[in-house]
Amino acid sequence: MNNALTTDNTPTVAAATDTPAIHLSHVALTFPPAVEVIKDVNLTIPRGRHVALIGRSGSGKTSLLAIIGGLLKPSGGQVQTLGQPINDLDEDQLALLRRDNIGVVFQHFHLLETMTALENTALPLELGGHPNALARAKEMLAAVGLTNRMSHFPAQLSGGEQQRVAIARAFVSTPPLLLADEPTGNLDDDTSEQVLHMLLDIGKQNNTTMLFVTHNNTILDRFDEVWEMKNGTLHTMQVK
Amino acid sequence: MQAAGILFRRELRGKKGLFLFAAGTMLLATTALTLVLSLSYSFESSLVAQGRVILGGDVDLRLSQREFSAAEYDWIKQNSTALSHIRISRGLAVAGENSQLIRIKGIDEQYPLFGELPLRTPSERNTPHTAVLQTTNGQTPAPAYISENLALLLELEEGDIFTAAGITLQVKNFIINEPDPDPRLWAGAPLVLVNKSVLEGESFMRPGALVSRHIRAVLPAGETLKTWEPKLNTAFPDGGWRLRTPENSQGTVRRIANRMRDFLALASLAAILLAGIGCGNALSAFLRARMRAIAVIKMVGGSAALIRRIYLMLATLFAAGGALIGAMAGMGAMFIIAPLLSVYLPTPLVAEWSTITFLRALLTALAMTAAFAAPPILRFARINPLTLFASSANEDSTPANDWQDRAVTGAAFVLVALALPLDWDKKIMLLGIVVIAAVLYGLTLVFAAVAQRLGNYLPIAWRWGLLAIARNRRQTAAGVMSFGVGICVLIAIINTENNFSARIDDTLRQKAPALYFMGILPDQHQPLEEIVTAQSAQASLRVIPFIRGRIHSIGGTLAKDIDAPPGEQWILRGDRGLTWTDGSYIGGSRVSEGVLWDDSIDGLQASFDDEAAHAFGIEIGDTLELNILGEKVTAVITNFRAIEWQSFDINFAILLSELPLAGLPHTFMGGAYLEREDAVPAQKEIYNALPNIVPINTAVVFDAIQNLLLRASILLKATALFLIFSGLPMIFATLIENRRRRLATATTLRLLGATRAVIIKAGIAEFMVMALLAVIPAALLGAFAGRTITTTIFELEWQSQWQSIAVIAVVSALLFLLLGAADIARAAKQAPFAMLRNE
């Protein structure tokens, strides 16, 4: 992952696995005129760890997640994702980084309604020109229990099924890092439980580093680490 | 590219209503442009293909003031493979109570050199025409062929006797098609065809007679005009004839056709412009609806370039589809319309395929689409996937346009402007339409910005209506603009036309003489005046001496070497009418510079049209050399005159201070000022007593002009209606775009207890305001454009036409409301539960 990112379709590879999955050094984010969303955050998450990020609405959790995913440029500090310094990467380089190395699961699923479950799942691989994108997507959908729903469009699926498709999409390229933004926020308790198990199990199987933003305090004991954002600063809650 | 292709195909599964309407708009506009350009191409190629037939030979030599000499005739005969000598005159044809101005053509046995003269009775086709039209020792009635329209006008049948230009004639047959029509007469004055000898009587041979002599020749093989003309000029340097070739013979027809083509192309391009804006708006609305999908694609690794490719493919598919079908439909329509149109044209029109025209229309449409599609594609490709996160879900994260978007759009517009098949003045007119569209669009956006606040002071239904406009300001602005441009053009046309007609009715018909006369001989002045003044106590006659001559040189520069603008070239070309005056009468003109006449100068003086003088670079004191009846005459230019050509007074570009040559044979022309009802009896009385004089009834001329105007205005109004019609798909697209929002709002309002009446009122308020936003500025802009055209282009006084403007505005507003009625009814009928279930 230390080699330079290219802007063509050549998949980028994380060359070194000994670097931390996420390393933030004095990261700050300020919106004009002077709204300090994140203040001097330092964070290192080793590979394979499952980390929860909690905090009140507006505390800066999602902004931190977006900075790690290369969706927001920090106002200050250095960000290394999977060993790659990303501060100076342009938009397309960041897109390639996400395509090959980062899976994202959202609260609102964000499936494309013009695509079937299978096509939604295969999307990251198809963007990378993967030769067996659909076959791999089928495997992934089978892994989340949607073998019989592959040709359905999102509007034909329940909320839980849609989120399982989103999980399959996030894991289809076996990314070393998964970011989840309140992935169970839109689901009932039972479905939340199932989806969470599924996420953590697949993550464990693949040794995926996972960073969850969540409001659900009942699931925190399943994470290796729990961090809390308070007014833009990061505080340790639990480390196993 | 493979990923872009896959995603593009999947995007096609989504709703395509907006794109289909945009494609429909593009289809209509491209159809119109292709039709106009291909008809013009066919017309031009028909003129080229039929050039020799229309002219009557490879070359046509015309003399107005003298006969061809035997030496000239012999030279041309020896230097050509075939030759036809004909005479053409004008006059009045009378049969019983009916009379009609006609052209009378005297033909020889060679006529026509090219093409055929189809007649109603086929049995005579194998007999030489001159044999049929042969007179015996000049006895009358002389046999004549007459055109079908003259037979209709004078109610003539085969064998009937009538008179034309003072000659008694008998109808022998009817002309179906004249192979060599006079291209100067767009409406086509009826034709009488006689043997050439009939037009060789005394009244047609004297100097000043209204007759032109033509020799048409077929050049020998290998000879071209470039080699032939210098030999002719060397042999006869002072020939004084006007030489025409197939290339320059249809000048008037070409000019009129080109003007018509330019105007219609302008209207079509305006429609394409609207369609391009429609495509841009449809794409923008579509991309707004697909923002989340774009963000997801970017989130999972899709680049901005990939997004650009996907949606460019999508826009291209629909725009290109619409444009391609439109271009093919335009070509198809041309093959249907050309034969129908050919009947009304003085020259043939044969439909012909032109790949270049087809591609030109297609590429213009595509370039226009690209110009408007580029900004939204560039803008939405910059969407940040951050919008997908829970805390950002409700934010309006539409990226703003940046300088790159504007640069690309600007470059696309420059390319479109350069590629347009129009002269720069037409491009400026198109720019005017762009400005009108921009004003309508901008005003709507400004109104939308204040609408929300304005609503606070209004009843609830109006408040909701204004809120709907404020929330959907871009779509509303697009619909308003599409509708408004057509209305604006329609009002401008009606305003101009009404002012033109009012000018003819109120001013020209009152000021102009009731009858014009040509070809008055010196001894006919007295009897003519007696007839005119006998009509009533107020009747009067004004006569002016008249000779023909052509400009040889001005200030030492030969006429052919003077660099004249197109509008003034006629003064230098061929024979011109000339008169002389002691200064007591200068027609509808006034001296704008110099003195009429300068007593300090001995010899002949000349007065010149000031506009032409300035265009030619003439200065007072320059010498003017004229060729009159083969004699060179020199005059000093001592003044310029501002001439009001539209006064219908008797005007001349050149006035002389005295008869230029002693004993010069000349005629008179004149005007009779009579009560309108006395004009026709006087016309007949004059014809009977003095048959060589051609009395022209100005009321008939004005009727013909108004009739021509009416025809032109029908075409122009149809064009404006086409503009309105081509804007309709965009309005429908606006309605569709807003329908879901309107239904959702209506559902919420119904849930909260709003009655159907309130929903209907809110809908009416929304559409009423949209209609007013389109109609009021369009009416004002249209009136302003009409005023500008009337006062600056036609140089006429402008009278406000607010009544007709108000009628158009009200009807247009009602039409707009009608378009929205279905949507309003649907919103009012919407069952809240059903809508919520579907959500």
Interface residues (C-beta under 8 A of the other chain):
Chain A: T7 N9 S57 G58 T62 L65 A66 L71 L72 E91 D92 A95 L96 R98 R99 D100 V104 F106 Q107 H108 H110 L111 L112 E113 T114 M115 E119 L123 P124 E126 L127 G128 G129 R169 D181 E182 G185
Chain B: Q2 A3 I6 L7 R10 E11 R13 G14 R292 A293 A295 V296 I297 K298 M299 V300 G301 G302 S303 A304 A305 L306 R382 N384 P385 L386 L388 F389 A390 S391 S392 A393
